[in-house]
Amino acid sequence: MSMHIDSYWPNYIDGQFCHGGAGRVDVKDPSSGETLAAHALADPLDVDRAVRAARRVHLSGALANLHPAERGRIVRKMGQYLADHAEEIKQMLVLEQGKPLFEATVEVNATTRLFEYFASMAESLEGKSVPTDHTRFDFTVHQPFGVSAQFIPCHYPIYIPARSLAVALVTGNTCVLKTSELAPISAVWFARAAENAGLPAGALNIICGRGSEAGRALAGHQEIDHLVFSGNVETASKVLPMAAANLVPSVVEVGGTNPTIVFEDADLDAFESEARTGTFWNAGQFCSGMYRVIVHESRYEEVLERSVALAASLKLGPGLNSGEFGPYMGPLDSDEQVEKVVSLVDDATSRGARCLIGGRRAPGPGSFMQPTILRDVQPHMTVAQREVWGPVMVVMKFKSTDEAIQIANSTPYTGVICGVFTRDMATMMRAARAVKAGHVIANASIISGPEIPFGGGFGRSGYGRVKGREALLGYVQTKNILLPVGDLLPETALQKAVVLKQRKA
């Protein structure tokens, strides 16, 4: 399977495809290291044009003043456009991000479902009346923030921006989307979908730019009203203070070192099945990855044996060669990321951990990392304290439930998800109450479905929700309106009395 790739891809500002003031950047296929195409790079002036276009549309009311049902129809039509062009999008995802084709299929399907779901939620945001005395009527309404600046990472080039775009547009916000330089091309389908759906020109702007230039200009722009960030902690610590200087409200997801607890009574067949996706899906590059596996001492060796066999079964290679779900794993996003993961593994082994399989860059072209299993890891080791962002399972041992929970909570980045493998409901509920994670799930590793309120975990894993009805509340502000009832205000009554007296005269 192959497709024609244009040699150059522009930005999209104010309804027009355009060049970038910062020149171009080469987009590489991470499975081969070869250049796919060049993409326009935005400079601060491009960012300013994009923000001003979005603000113009917002102030005009061309989107915000539409009936919610009409905004829902636009968003639904965008999703249908993506579904109609699924084959092209899937192939582009494979080429610029490296994932296997069957993973790209899952990503595109999940993306179109997001547009479908949030389109159906357009009319669900209702205000409320507030009880007060009989002289007043008080109620609330929800209104869009305005211009939503959205920072998107490279590991899910379609799915992650879909989460924020669909919600922002259906609630009446206009958007400036900044893509990663590593995988910016796939986002062009959002621009095409917007035009096909009749979204007002300027309501959606898509730019690729370097963080030090375009990213800084966007985060610190005084005319953005809202910010969405998905990415790593290091980048978040640079982006968010610039927005905070202007008191811009934000929705943030930065992942974490998600714990998985395997109790003595766990079904290890279920664990092994979930580890296939929890640790090695997208080469371990996703915010809810199964990184830290905390196992009861009685099942420790068996979990290790099964995990090593799973890692050994995986085949590395270009994504277009793997159309059906199977034992295939793609590359990491870049050579730089491979080096970071190998460095974490080396640090762990130098401190007493043992690498049972993998731990190295795979030979040959591309940014491939060998599937890796580490044993005898201690909770204080860096590999257990930071998000690995690669195909690495860190396996630790516990004796008691209290110790398991203590290990799970031993990092400030506890994470978005904690998987609990047990057959006992009481054990599950105890862990659910005690573990500091945004989601605790039984005998599974991944939460799916746009209706589930997925988002930042406890601690330094982010804040806000990016799915479910709760996500809508992160893109609107509440306005309170107070009305007098009848002629009970002294000034009004006095004015009417004067008018009546004048008429009689």
VOFI-276287 format. One line per field, with one value per residue (C-alpha): residue number from 1; x, y, z. Coordinates in steps of 0.25 Angstrom, whole numbers, plus 5000, padded with zeros to 4 digits. Each point is the difference from the previous one (the first is absolute). Layout:
BEGIN
seq	(NUM, ...)
xx	(X, ...)
yy	(Y, ...)
zz	(Z, ...)
//
This chain:
BEGIN
seq	(1, 2, 3, 4, 5, 6, 7, 8, 9, 10, 11, 12, 13, 14, 15, 16, 17, 18, 19, 20, 21, 22, 23, 24, 25, 26, 27, 28, 29, 30, 31, 32, 33, 34, 35, 36, 37, 38, 39, 40, 41, 42, 43, 44, 45, 46, 47, 48, 49, 50, 51, 52, 53, 54, 55, 56, 57, 58, 59, 60, 61, 62, 63, 64, 65, 66, 67, 68, 69, 70, 71, 72, 73, 74, 75, 76, 77, 78, 79, 80, 81, 82, 83, 84, 85, 86, 87, 88, 89, 90, 91, 92, 93, 94, 95, 96, 97, 98, 99, 100, 101, 102, 103, 104, 105, 106, 107, 108, 109, 110, 111, 112, 113, 114, 115, 116, 117, 118, 119, 120, 121, 122, 123, 124, 125, 126, 127, 128, 129, 130, 131, 132, 133, 134, 135, 136, 137, 138, 139, 140, 141, 142, 143, 144, 145, 146, 147, 148, 149, 150, 151, 152, 153, 154, 155, 156, 157, 158, 159, 160, 161, 162, 163, 164, 165, 166, 167, 168, 169, 170, 171, 172, 173, 174, 175, 176, 177, 178, 179, 180, 181, 182, 183, 184, 185, 186, 187, 188, 189, 190, 191, 192, 193, 194, 195, 196, 197, 198, 199, 200, 201, 202, 203, 204, 205, 206, 207, 208, 209, 210, 211, 212, 213, 214, 215, 216, 217, 218, 219, 220, 221, 222, 223, 224, 225, 226, 227, 228, 229, 230, 231, 232, 233, 234, 235, 236, 237, 238, 239, 240, 241, 242, 243, 244, 245, 246, 247, 248, 249, 250, 251, 252, 253, 254, 255, 256, 257, 258, 259, 260, 261, 262, 263, 264, 265, 266, 267, 268, 269, 270, 271, 272, 273, 274, 275, 276, 277, 278, 279, 280, 281, 282, 283, 284, 285, 286, 287, 288, 289, 290, 291, 292, 293, 294, 295, 296, 297, 298, 299, 300, 301, 302, 303, 304, 305, 306, 307, 308, 309, 310, 311, 312, 313, 314, 315, 316, 317, 318, 319, 320, 321, 322, 323, 324, 325, 326, 327, 328, 329, 330, 331, 332, 333, 334, 335, 336, 337, 338, 339, 340, 341, 342, 343, 344, 345, 346, 347, 348, 349, 350, 351, 352, 353, 354, 355, 356, 357, 358, 359, 360, 361, 362, 363, 364, 365, 366, 367, 368, 369, 370, 371, 372, 373, 374, 375, 376, 377, 378, 379, 380, 381, 382, 383, 384, 385, 386, 387, 388, 389, 390, 391, 392, 393, 394, 395, 396, 397, 398, 399, 400, 401, 402, 403, 404, 405, 406, 407, 408, 409, 410, 411, 412, 413, 414, 415, 416, 417, 418, 419, 420, 421, 422, 423, 424, 425, 426, 427, 428, 429, 430, 431, 432, 433, 434, 435, 436, 437, 438, 439, 440, 441, 442, 443, 444, 445, 446, 447, 448, 449, 450, 451, 452, 453, 454, 455, 456, 457, 458, 459, 460, 461, 462, 463, 464, 465, 466, 467, 468, 469, 470, 471, 472, 473, 474, 475, 476, 477, 478, 479, 480, 481, 482, 483, 484, 485, 486, 487, 488, 489, 490, 491, 492, 493, 494, 495, 496, 497, 498, 499, 500, 501, 502, 503, 504, 505)
xx	(5000, 5006, 4995, 5005, 5006, 5001, 5014, 4995, 4989, 4996, 4993, 4986, 4996, 4987, 4995, 5012, 5011, 5013, 5015, 5007, 5009, 5010, 5003, 4998, 5003, 5002, 4990, 5007, 4994, 5005, 5000, 5011, 5005, 4998, 4993, 4985, 4998, 5002, 4990, 4999, 5005, 4992, 5007, 4994, 4994, 4993, 4995, 4995, 4992, 4994, 4996, 4994, 4992, 4994, 4997, 4993, 4991, 4997, 4996, 4992, 4991, 5001, 5002, 4997, 4986, 4996, 4989, 5008, 4993, 5006, 5014, 4997, 4997, 5013, 5008, 4993, 5002, 5015, 5000, 4994, 5010, 5011, 4993, 4998, 5015, 5004, 5009, 5009, 5001, 5004, 5011, 5005, 5000, 5008, 5010, 5002, 4999, 5004, 4989, 4995, 4988, 4991, 5003, 4998, 4986, 4996, 5005, 4992, 4987, 5002, 5002, 4987, 4992, 5005, 4994, 4987, 4999, 5003, 4991, 4988, 5004, 4998, 4987, 5003, 5006, 4989, 5000, 4993, 4991, 5005, 4990, 4999, 4988, 4988, 5005, 5010, 5003, 5014, 5006, 5012, 5005, 5012, 5008, 5013, 5013, 5004, 5013, 5005, 5015, 5003, 5013, 5001, 5011, 5004, 4997, 4985, 4999, 4985, 4994, 5006, 4996, 4986, 4997, 5003, 4995, 4986, 4997, 5005, 4992, 4988, 5000, 5002, 5015, 5009, 5014, 5014, 5007, 5015, 5005, 5013, 5011, 5002, 4986, 4993, 4994, 4988, 4994, 4997, 4988, 4994, 5001, 4994, 4989, 4997, 4998, 4992, 4990, 4999, 5007, 5003, 5013, 5010, 4992, 5011, 5014, 5011, 5015, 5013, 5011, 5012, 4997, 5010, 4994, 4985, 4997, 5005, 4993, 4987, 5000, 5003, 4991, 4991, 4988, 4999, 4989, 5002, 5011, 5001, 5013, 5003, 5014, 5012, 5002, 5013, 4993, 4988, 5008, 5005, 4986, 4991, 5007, 4999, 4985, 4999, 5006, 4987, 4991, 4996, 4992, 5006, 4997, 5013, 5003, 5015, 4998, 5009, 5006, 4987, 5000, 4994, 4998, 5000, 4994, 5002, 4987, 5002, 4996, 5013, 4995, 4992, 5012, 5009, 4989, 4999, 5015, 5000, 4993, 5003, 5015, 5003, 4989, 5005, 5014, 4997, 4997, 4987, 4996, 4993, 5011, 5002, 5014, 5001, 4995, 4999, 4999, 4997, 5012, 4993, 4997, 5013, 5008, 4988, 4997, 5014, 5000, 4988, 5004, 5013, 4993, 4991, 5011, 5008, 4988, 4999, 5005, 5006, 4998, 4993, 4986, 4994, 5004, 4991, 4985, 4994, 5002, 5012, 5013, 5005, 5006, 5004, 5012, 5001, 4997, 5014, 5015, 5000, 4989, 5007, 5013, 4991, 4994, 5013, 5006, 4989, 5002, 5015, 4998, 4991, 5010, 5012, 4992, 4996, 4989, 5001, 4996, 4994, 4998, 5002, 5006, 5007, 4997, 4996, 5010, 4998, 4993, 4989, 4997, 4997, 5002, 5000, 4988, 5006, 4997, 5007, 5000, 5005, 4996, 4999, 4989, 5011, 5007, 4998, 4994, 4989, 4998, 4999, 4992, 5008, 4993, 5005, 4997, 5006, 4993, 5005, 4997, 5000, 4996, 4991, 4996, 4988, 4989, 5004, 5014, 4994, 4992, 5013, 5008, 4989, 4999, 5015, 5002, 4994, 4996, 4991, 4993, 4987, 4997, 5002, 4997, 4996, 5001, 4992, 4987, 4996, 4991, 5004, 5015, 4996, 4992, 5011, 5010, 4990, 4998, 5015, 5008, 5002, 4996, 4990, 4994, 5000, 4996, 4998, 5008, 5003, 5010, 4993, 4988, 4992, 4988, 4997, 4989, 5010, 5006, 5014, 5011, 5011, 5003, 5003, 5013, 5008, 4993, 4991, 4986, 4987, 4993, 5001, 4989, 4986, 4990, 5009, 5009, 4990, 5001, 5015, 4997, 4989, 4999, 4988, 4993, 4990, 4987, 4992, 4986, 4990, 4986, 4988, 5000, 5006, 5013, 4997, 5006, 4991, 4987, 5003, 5003, 4986, 4993, 5006, 4995, 4986, 4999, 5005, 4989, 4989, 5004)
yy	(5000, 5014, 5014, 5012, 5010, 5015, 5005, 5013, 5002, 5014, 5006, 5004, 5014, 5008, 4990, 5000, 4990, 5008, 5000, 5002, 5012, 4991, 4992, 4985, 4987, 4986, 4990, 4986, 4986, 4995, 4985, 5003, 5014, 5005, 5013, 4999, 5015, 5014, 5008, 5015, 5006, 5011, 5012, 5010, 5008, 4988, 4997, 5014, 4999, 4987, 5005, 5013, 4992, 4991, 5012, 5007, 4988, 4999, 5015, 4999, 4989, 4992, 4987, 5004, 5006, 4987, 4991, 4989, 4990, 5007, 5000, 4985, 4998, 5006, 4992, 4987, 5004, 5001, 4987, 4994, 5006, 4993, 4987, 5002, 5002, 4989, 4992, 5012, 5005, 4987, 4998, 5014, 4997, 4988, 5007, 5013, 4994, 4985, 4992, 4987, 5001, 4993, 5010, 5012, 4993, 5001, 5014, 5005, 4992, 5006, 5014, 5000, 4994, 5013, 5009, 4992, 5000, 5014, 5004, 4993, 5008, 5013, 5003, 4993, 5012, 5007, 5011, 4999, 5009, 5004, 5001, 5013, 5009, 5004, 5013, 4995, 4989, 4995, 4990, 4996, 4998, 4994, 5008, 4996, 5006, 5005, 4997, 4986, 4998, 4985, 4993, 4986, 4990, 4990, 4986, 5001, 5011, 4998, 4995, 5010, 5012, 4994, 5000, 5015, 5005, 4993, 5005, 5014, 5002, 4994, 5009, 5012, 5003, 5003, 4993, 5001, 4986, 4999, 4987, 4993, 5001, 4985, 4997, 5012, 4995, 4992, 5012, 5006, 4991, 5008, 5012, 4993, 4995, 5014, 5005, 4989, 5002, 5015, 5004, 5015, 5004, 5003, 4992, 4989, 5003, 4990, 5003, 4992, 5008, 4998, 5001, 5011, 5009, 4997, 4992, 5012, 5010, 4992, 4997, 5014, 5007, 5010, 4997, 4985, 4997, 4985, 4990, 4985, 4993, 4985, 4996, 4997, 5007, 5007, 5007, 5003, 5007, 5010, 5002, 5001, 5012, 5009, 4997, 5002, 5014, 5004, 4992, 4991, 4988, 4986, 4986, 4992, 4985, 4996, 4985, 4994, 4987, 4992, 4989, 4986, 4991, 4985, 4993, 4986, 4995, 5007, 4994, 5000, 4997, 5013, 5007, 4995, 5004, 5014, 5001, 4998, 5014, 5006, 5000, 4998, 5007, 5012, 4995, 5004, 5015, 5003, 5007, 4988, 4990, 4988, 5004, 4996, 4986, 4997, 4985, 4992, 4992, 4987, 5003, 5008, 4990, 4995, 5014, 5003, 4987, 5003, 5014, 4996, 4990, 5011, 5010, 4989, 4997, 5015, 5003, 5013, 5006, 5011, 5002, 4998, 4985, 4997, 5002, 4990, 5000, 4992, 4999, 5013, 5012, 5013, 5010, 5011, 5014, 5004, 4996, 5009, 4993, 4987, 5006, 5005, 4986, 4992, 5010, 4997, 4985, 5002, 5009, 4989, 4988, 5008, 5001, 4986, 4997, 4988, 5001, 4987, 5003, 5012, 5013, 5005, 5006, 4990, 4998, 5006, 5012, 5008, 5004, 4986, 4996, 4986, 4996, 5000, 4993, 5005, 4992, 5003, 5015, 5008, 5011, 5011, 4997, 5011, 4990, 4998, 5014, 5006, 4997, 4991, 5003, 4987, 4985, 4997, 4993, 5002, 4989, 5001, 4991, 5002, 4992, 5007, 5008, 5012, 4999, 4999, 5012, 5007, 4997, 5004, 5014, 5001, 5010, 5014, 4995, 4989, 5001, 5000, 4985, 4989, 4986, 4990, 4985, 4992, 4992, 5006, 5012, 5004, 5000, 5008, 5010, 5002, 5003, 5009, 5009, 5000, 5001, 5015, 4998, 5007, 4986, 4987, 4988, 4985, 4990, 5009, 5011, 5009, 5009, 5002, 5007, 5015, 4999, 4997, 5012, 4998, 5010, 5004, 4992, 5003, 5008, 5005, 4993, 5011, 5006, 5000, 4990, 4998, 4990, 4998, 5010, 5006, 5004, 5011, 5007, 5002, 5009, 5009, 5010, 5002, 5013, 5004, 5009, 5006, 5006, 5008, 4994, 5010, 5014, 4998, 5008, 5014, 5008, 4993, 5002, 5014, 5003, 4993, 5009, 5012, 4996, 4997, 5013, 5008, 4992, 5004, 5014)
zz	(5000, 4996, 4998, 4993, 5009, 4996, 5002, 5008, 5009, 5004, 5013, 5001, 5004, 4999, 4990, 4991, 4998, 5001, 5002, 5013, 5004, 5007, 4987, 4999, 5009, 4994, 5005, 5001, 5000, 5013, 4995, 4990, 5004, 4985, 4998, 4996, 4996, 5005, 5008, 5002, 5013, 5007, 5006, 5010, 4989, 4995, 5014, 5002, 4987, 5004, 5014, 4994, 4989, 5011, 5009, 4988, 4998, 5015, 5001, 4988, 5006, 4987, 5008, 5015, 4996, 4992, 5006, 5008, 4990, 4988, 5006, 5003, 4985, 4996, 5010, 4995, 4986, 5003, 5006, 4988, 4991, 5008, 4999, 4985, 4999, 5010, 4991, 4996, 5014, 5005, 4990, 5004, 5015, 4997, 4992, 5008, 5014, 4998, 5006, 4994, 4991, 5009, 5011, 4990, 4997, 5015, 5000, 4989, 5004, 5014, 4994, 4992, 5012, 5008, 4990, 5000, 5015, 5002, 4989, 5007, 5013, 4994, 5006, 5014, 5007, 5008, 5010, 5013, 5008, 5014, 5011, 5006, 5007, 4992, 4996, 4990, 4990, 4999, 4989, 4993, 4986, 4994, 4989, 4992, 5005, 4986, 4994, 5004, 4998, 4999, 5001, 4994, 5001, 4989, 5005, 4997, 4988, 4998, 5012, 5011, 4992, 4997, 5015, 5001, 4987, 5000, 5014, 4998, 4987, 5005, 5012, 4991, 5001, 4989, 4999, 4997, 5000, 5001, 4995, 5003, 4990, 5000, 4995, 4995, 4986, 5005, 5006, 4986, 4999, 5011, 4992, 4988, 5009, 5005, 4986, 4996, 5012, 4998, 5012, 4999, 4995, 5011, 5010, 4999, 4998, 4999, 5001, 5002, 5007, 5009, 5015, 5002, 4990, 4996, 5013, 5008, 4992, 5001, 5015, 5003, 4991, 5007, 4991, 5003, 5010, 5003, 4998, 4998, 5002, 4998, 5001, 5010, 5013, 4996, 4988, 5009, 5010, 4989, 4993, 5012, 5007, 4988, 4999, 5015, 4999, 4993, 5010, 4988, 5005, 4995, 4998, 5002, 4998, 5002, 5003, 5011, 5005, 5001, 5010, 4997, 5013, 4998, 5012, 5004, 4995, 4986, 4987, 4993, 4987, 5001, 5004, 4988, 4990, 5006, 5001, 4985, 4998, 5013, 4999, 4985, 4993, 4992, 5004, 5014, 4996, 5007, 5013, 5006, 4997, 5009, 5005, 5015, 5003, 5015, 5002, 5013, 5003, 4998, 4985, 4997, 4993, 4992, 4995, 4996, 4992, 4993, 4997, 4995, 4990, 4996, 4997, 4993, 4991, 4994, 4986, 4997, 4986, 4991, 5003, 4986, 5001, 5012, 4995, 5010, 5015, 5004, 5007, 4993, 5006, 4993, 5003, 5010, 4995, 4999, 5002, 5011, 5007, 4999, 5006, 5012, 5002, 4999, 5010, 5010, 4999, 5002, 5012, 5006, 4997, 5006, 5013, 5001, 4991, 4990, 4985, 4996, 4986, 4991, 5006, 4987, 4987, 4989, 4989, 4986, 4995, 5007, 5015, 5005, 5015, 5004, 5009, 5014, 5014, 5012, 5013, 5015, 4998, 5012, 5001, 5002, 4987, 4989, 4990, 5011, 5003, 4986, 4988, 4991, 4987, 4993, 5000, 5014, 5011, 5014, 5009, 5015, 5012, 5012, 5012, 5006, 4994, 5008, 4994, 4986, 5002, 5005, 4988, 4991, 5007, 5001, 4988, 4998, 4987, 5004, 4987, 4993, 5001, 5010, 4996, 5011, 4997, 5010, 5001, 5014, 5000, 5014, 4995, 4988, 5008, 5010, 4989, 4993, 5012, 5004, 4987, 4995, 4986, 4991, 4996, 5007, 4991, 5003, 4992, 4989, 4995, 4991, 5001, 4987, 4995, 4999, 5010, 5011, 5008, 4997, 5004, 5009, 5012, 5014, 5003, 4989, 4989, 4995, 5003, 4993, 4992, 4985, 4998, 5005, 5003, 5010, 4989, 4995, 5013, 4998, 4987, 5006, 5010, 5009, 5000, 5011, 4997, 5010, 4997, 5009, 5000, 4998, 5004, 5014, 4998, 5007, 4988, 4990, 5008, 5002, 4985, 4997, 5010, 4994, 4986, 5004, 5007, 4988, 4991, 5010, 4999)
//
